[in-house]
Amino acid sequence: MSSDYIPRLRRELLRAGATKPSRSAHAARALRPLVAAAAVALVVLAVVLAFPRGDEPPSRPSEPAAGTLRLSYRGEPSSATASARVMTERLTAAGVRDAGVSVAAGGTLAITVPSSARADVAALADRGRLAVYDWERSVLGPRSTPAPRDERVTGGPDAGRDAATTKSMAEARAADAPGGRAVRALSVAPDGWFALGGPPALTNADIQGARADVDPATQEPIVALHLTADGRKAFSALTRDLARRGSANADAGSGNEAAQHFAIVVDDRIVSVPYIDFRQAPDGIDGSAGLHIQGGLTPETARRLAALLSVGPLAAALERAG
């Protein structure tokens, strides 16, 4: 079709109407449908010319902009949409700008982030399952049962580090206990493992939010966890039990060797094992102050841990695909 077809057709129609002024009213009425039909034809032609032909190949997805990564992660296909939502919220909480998360074929997550955020994505792909345990009453000994007064099981004042065992031994102990699980020792003892049994005192359901902060006394990075109403009650009850038990176990004039601990566990690793000073807090700690994770954190790891715990856990940890 020549490019001047439509202008020529318009001129011919106008000329046809102008050259027969004496046409009867009947003829004029007969001409109007023809003019209307021609106008419709013009519109149809214009629409056809404005859109590409159906047999033209579709445009390809744009490539990532310079300085941008496109990463693929595999998870549970049945929960891919929920995982995409959680990852989006985690990236936002971690301060990663211009991030995009979508569900691709087979439930794979396609994650687009700035190149500088590769380590953030790797850290935030963990499941993010949090649990807080009464340490002395949860850590398992050789018989797959707790031994609260045995420092060869609890580690005593060095809880979470001392008395650690091998991974295979921890898994064997956990397998024989209700609710048993094997967890890595604190980061300063990365090759050590412990077995924990029984239900935790707090879980993700008791966490309202998390943020990276700084301890005003030590200026060390911390992660502050804000608790729900139920979480505040549970934390108050936990720390009250620890304080009273520590006081009952202490000899007159002894130090904090009898102090009892709670363990904060994220996925398969212990991140903190604080103790309750029963002399300073004989009735435990009021849960309205929240819960702090500290020790061994850098500003970067605190930021990522806070983002990991800022929303609920994933159904399963994500694995890098390709």
KADABEL-V774123 format. One record per backbone hydrogen bond with DSSP energy under -0.5 kcal/mol. NH is the residue of the N-H (numbers start at 1). CO is the residue of the C=O. If there is no record, write none. Layout:
nh->{NH:NH}
co->{CO:CO}
This chain:
nh->{5:8:9:10:11:12:13:14:15:16:17:18:19:23:28:29:30:31:32:33:34:35:36:37:38:39:40:41:42:43:44:45:46:47:48:49:50:51:56:68:69:71:71:73:74:77:79:80:83:84:85:86:87:88:89:90:91:92:93:94:95:96:97:100:102:104:104:107:108:109:110:110:111:111:112:112:113:113:114:115:117:118:121:122:123:124:125:126:130:131:132:133:135:135:136:138:138:139:140:141:144:147:150:151:153:154:155:158:159:160:161:162:164:165:170:171:172:173:174:175:176:176:177:180:181:183:184:185:186:189:190:192:193:194:196:197:198:201:202:204:206:207:208:208:209:211:213:215:219:222:223:224:224:225:225:226:226:228:232:233:234:235:236:237:238:239:240:241:242:243:244:245:246:247:248:249:250:254:258:259:260:262:263:264:265:265:266:267:267:269:270:271:272:276:277:278:281:284:289:290:291:293:294:295:302:303:304:305:306:307:308:309:310:314:318:319:321:322}
co->{2:4:5:6:7:8:9:10:11:12:13:14:15:20:24:25:26:27:28:29:30:31:32:33:34:35:36:37:38:39:40:41:42:43:44:45:46:47:53:65:113:69:111:109:319:75:76:77:79:80:81:82:83:84:85:86:87:88:89:90:92:91:95:112:110:102:108:104:105:73:102:108:71:109:100:110:69:111:97:67:114:115:117:118:119:120:121:123:128:265:202:263:133:261:261:134:135:135:195:145:141:139:147:149:150:150:151:155:156:154:158:158:161:193:166:167:168:169:170:171:172:173:174:177:196:194:268:192:160:186:187:189:165:183:181:138:178:132:132:130:203:204:206:226:226:224:222:220:215:213:293:211:222:223:291:209:224:206:228:229:230:231:232:233:234:235:236:237:238:239:240:241:242:243:244:245:246:251:255:256:276:274:133:272:131:263:269:129:265:266:184:264:264:260:275:276:277:281:286:287:225:223:292:221:298:299:300:301:302:303:304:305:307:127:125:74:72:320}
